[in-house]
Protein backbone atom coordinates (compact mmCIF):
# COMPACT_ATOMS: atom_id res chain seq x y z
CA UNK A 1 0.00 0.00 0.00
CA UNK A 2 1.15 3.50 -0.78
CA UNK A 3 1.73 5.75 2.21
CA UNK A 4 1.56 8.77 -0.09
CA UNK A 5 -0.23 11.76 1.40
CA UNK A 6 -3.18 12.74 -0.76
CA UNK A 7 -5.23 15.87 -1.33
CA UNK A 8 -9.04 16.00 -1.48
CA UNK A 9 -8.77 16.86 -5.19
CA UNK A 10 -7.20 13.42 -5.79
CA UNK A 11 -10.53 11.81 -4.85
CA UNK A 12 -12.85 14.35 -6.51
CA UNK A 13 -15.56 12.56 -8.46
CA UNK A 14 -18.43 13.87 -10.56
CA UNK A 15 -21.23 11.50 -11.53
CA UNK A 16 -24.20 12.41 -13.72
CA UNK A 17 -27.49 10.56 -14.10
CA UNK A 18 -30.62 11.31 -16.10
CA UNK A 19 -33.87 10.74 -14.17
CA UNK A 20 -35.89 8.32 -16.29
CA UNK A 21 -39.46 7.04 -15.75
CA UNK A 22 -38.22 3.86 -14.03
CA UNK A 23 -36.42 6.05 -11.44
CA UNK A 24 -39.54 7.93 -10.32
CA UNK A 25 -42.53 7.49 -8.05
CA UNK A 26 -46.18 8.11 -9.00
CA UNK A 27 -45.65 11.89 -8.64
CA UNK A 28 -42.84 11.77 -11.24
CA UNK A 29 -40.27 12.60 -8.55
CA UNK A 30 -37.01 10.71 -8.21
CA UNK A 31 -37.34 7.93 -5.63
CA UNK A 32 -35.13 8.57 -2.59
CA UNK A 33 -33.74 5.05 -2.62
CA UNK A 34 -32.53 5.45 -6.20
CA UNK A 35 -30.74 8.68 -5.29
CA UNK A 36 -29.13 7.03 -2.24
CA UNK A 37 -27.93 4.21 -4.53
CA UNK A 38 -26.33 6.69 -6.94
CA UNK A 39 -24.79 8.63 -4.04
CA UNK A 40 -23.30 5.41 -2.63
CA UNK A 41 -21.69 4.63 -5.99
CA UNK A 42 -20.22 8.15 -6.38
CA UNK A 43 -18.93 8.15 -2.79
CA UNK A 44 -17.40 4.67 -3.19
CA UNK A 45 -15.57 5.76 -6.35
CA UNK A 46 -14.19 8.79 -4.48
CA UNK A 47 -13.11 6.65 -1.51
CA UNK A 48 -11.46 4.09 -3.81
CA UNK A 49 -9.53 6.87 -5.58
CA UNK A 50 -8.15 7.97 -2.20
CA UNK A 51 -7.43 4.49 -0.85
CA UNK A 52 -6.43 2.70 -4.06
CA UNK A 53 -8.28 -0.22 -2.51
CA UNK A 54 -11.67 -1.84 -2.36
CA UNK A 55 -13.88 0.02 0.10
CA UNK A 56 -17.12 -0.89 1.83
CA UNK A 57 -19.80 1.47 3.09
CA UNK A 58 -19.63 1.77 6.87
CA UNK A 59 -22.20 4.53 7.48
CA UNK A 60 -24.41 7.10 5.85
CA UNK A 61 -25.17 10.29 7.73
CA UNK A 62 -28.55 11.98 7.71
CA UNK A 63 -29.67 12.71 4.15
CA UNK A 64 -32.35 15.39 3.87
CA UNK A 65 -34.25 15.93 0.66
CA UNK A 66 -34.43 19.71 0.20
CA UNK A 67 -35.97 19.84 -3.27
CA UNK A 68 -37.93 17.26 -5.26
CA UNK A 69 -36.04 15.99 -8.28
CA UNK A 70 -38.26 15.61 -11.32
CA UNK A 71 -38.51 13.21 -14.23
CA UNK A 72 -36.11 14.42 -16.93
CA UNK A 73 -33.78 16.27 -14.53
CA UNK A 74 -30.06 15.64 -14.75
CA UNK A 75 -28.48 14.78 -11.41
CA UNK A 76 -24.90 15.80 -10.71
CA UNK A 77 -23.28 14.20 -7.68
CA UNK A 78 -19.95 15.65 -6.54
CA UNK A 79 -17.96 13.60 -4.02
CA UNK A 80 -14.57 13.97 -2.35
CA UNK A 81 -12.78 12.64 0.70
CA UNK A 82 -12.82 15.15 3.56
CA UNK A 83 -10.71 13.20 6.07
CA UNK A 84 -8.96 9.89 6.47
CA UNK A 85 -8.63 8.01 9.73
CA UNK A 86 -6.75 4.75 10.36
CA UNK A 87 -8.70 2.44 8.05
CA UNK A 88 -11.63 4.64 7.04
CA UNK A 89 -12.42 7.78 5.09
CA UNK A 90 -15.24 10.28 5.24
CA UNK A 91 -16.66 11.40 1.88
CA UNK A 92 -18.82 14.50 1.40
CA UNK A 93 -21.42 14.53 -1.33
CA UNK A 94 -23.26 17.46 -2.90
CA UNK A 95 -26.20 16.67 -5.18
CA UNK A 96 -27.50 19.07 -7.81
CA UNK A 97 -30.63 18.72 -9.92
CA UNK A 98 -30.70 20.48 -13.27
CA UNK A 99 -33.60 20.99 -15.63
CA UNK A 100 -31.71 21.55 -18.87
CA UNK A 101 -34.60 22.99 -20.96
CA UNK A 102 -35.40 25.65 -18.34
CA UNK A 103 -31.77 26.23 -17.32
CA UNK A 104 -32.58 25.85 -13.61
CA UNK A 105 -30.15 24.16 -11.25
CA UNK A 106 -30.80 23.56 -7.54
CA UNK A 107 -28.89 21.86 -4.76
CA UNK A 108 -31.09 19.03 -3.59
CA UNK A 109 -28.94 17.11 -1.09
CA UNK A 110 -25.69 16.90 0.80
CA UNK A 111 -24.45 14.04 2.93
CA UNK A 112 -21.43 12.31 4.42
CA UNK A 113 -20.67 8.65 3.79
CA UNK A 114 -17.98 6.68 5.61
CA UNK A 115 -16.04 3.88 3.96
CA UNK A 116 -13.58 1.33 5.28
CA UNK A 117 -10.72 0.05 3.11
CA UNK A 118 -10.36 -3.72 2.96
CA UNK A 119 -7.95 -6.23 1.45
CA UNK A 120 -8.95 -9.22 -0.70
CA UNK A 121 -9.85 -11.19 2.43
CA UNK A 122 -12.14 -8.46 3.74
CA UNK A 123 -9.77 -7.37 6.52
CA UNK A 124 -9.45 -3.65 7.20
CA UNK A 125 -6.23 -1.99 6.05
CA UNK A 126 -4.63 1.42 6.63
CA UNK A 127 -5.53 4.27 4.28
CA UNK A 128 -3.36 7.16 3.02
CA UNK A 129 -3.27 10.39 5.00
CA UNK A 130 -5.33 13.32 3.69
CA UNK A 131 -3.87 16.84 3.56
CA UNK A 132 -6.51 19.54 3.01
CA UNK A 133 -5.41 22.52 0.91
CA UNK A 134 -8.21 25.10 0.59
CA UNK A 135 -10.01 26.92 3.42
CA UNK A 136 -13.17 24.89 2.75
CA UNK A 137 -11.19 21.62 2.80
CA UNK A 138 -9.53 22.59 6.10
CA UNK A 139 -12.94 23.38 7.62
CA UNK A 140 -14.44 20.08 6.41
CA UNK A 141 -11.34 18.22 7.68
CA UNK A 142 -11.70 19.77 11.17
CA UNK A 143 -15.44 19.07 11.32
CA UNK A 144 -14.92 15.44 10.30
CA UNK A 145 -13.60 14.53 13.75
CA UNK A 146 -16.79 15.83 15.40
CA UNK A 147 -18.99 14.09 12.83
CA UNK A 148 -17.05 10.86 13.42
CA UNK A 149 -17.51 11.08 17.18
CA UNK A 150 -21.25 11.66 16.71
CA UNK A 151 -21.47 8.60 14.41
CA UNK A 152 -19.62 6.48 16.97
CA UNK A 153 -21.90 7.63 19.80
CA UNK A 154 -25.04 6.95 17.76
CA UNK A 155 -23.79 3.47 16.83
CA UNK A 156 -22.94 2.65 20.46
CA UNK A 157 -19.19 2.43 19.77
CA UNK A 158 -18.28 5.48 21.87
CA UNK A 159 -19.57 6.85 25.14
CA UNK A 160 -20.71 10.50 25.05
CA UNK A 161 -18.21 11.37 27.81
CA UNK A 162 -15.38 10.22 25.55
CA UNK A 163 -16.37 12.55 22.70
CA UNK A 164 -13.84 15.27 23.50
CA UNK A 165 -14.29 17.17 20.20
CA UNK A 166 -18.07 17.26 20.56
CA UNK A 167 -17.95 18.27 24.22
CA UNK A 168 -15.64 21.17 23.33
CA UNK A 169 -18.47 22.64 21.22
CA UNK A 170 -20.81 22.83 24.19
CA UNK A 171 -18.69 23.12 27.34
CA UNK A 172 -15.80 25.38 28.25
CA UNK A 173 -12.96 23.54 29.96
Number of C-alpha atoms within 10 A of each C-alpha: 10 9 10 12 11 18 21 21 16 14 21 20 19 17 16 15 14 15 22 15 14 11 17 18 13 8 10 17 19 23 18 17 10 14 19 14 11 18 26 20 16 24 33 24 22 30 35 20 19 27 30 15 18 18 26 18 17 13 14 16 15 10 13 11 13 11 13 16 25 23 19 20 21 19 25 22 24 21 31 29 34 28 27 26 16 13 17 24 30 28 27 23 24 17 21 20 25 20 16 11 8 7 7 10 15 15 17 18 19 20 18 22 23 25 26 27 25 19 12 8 6 11 10 17 16 19 25 22 18 20 16 20 12 11 9 11 19 15 12 18 21 15 15 21 19 18 17 19 20 20 17 15 16 12 11 10 11 14 13 15 9 11 17 13 16 18 14 11 9 8 8 6 5
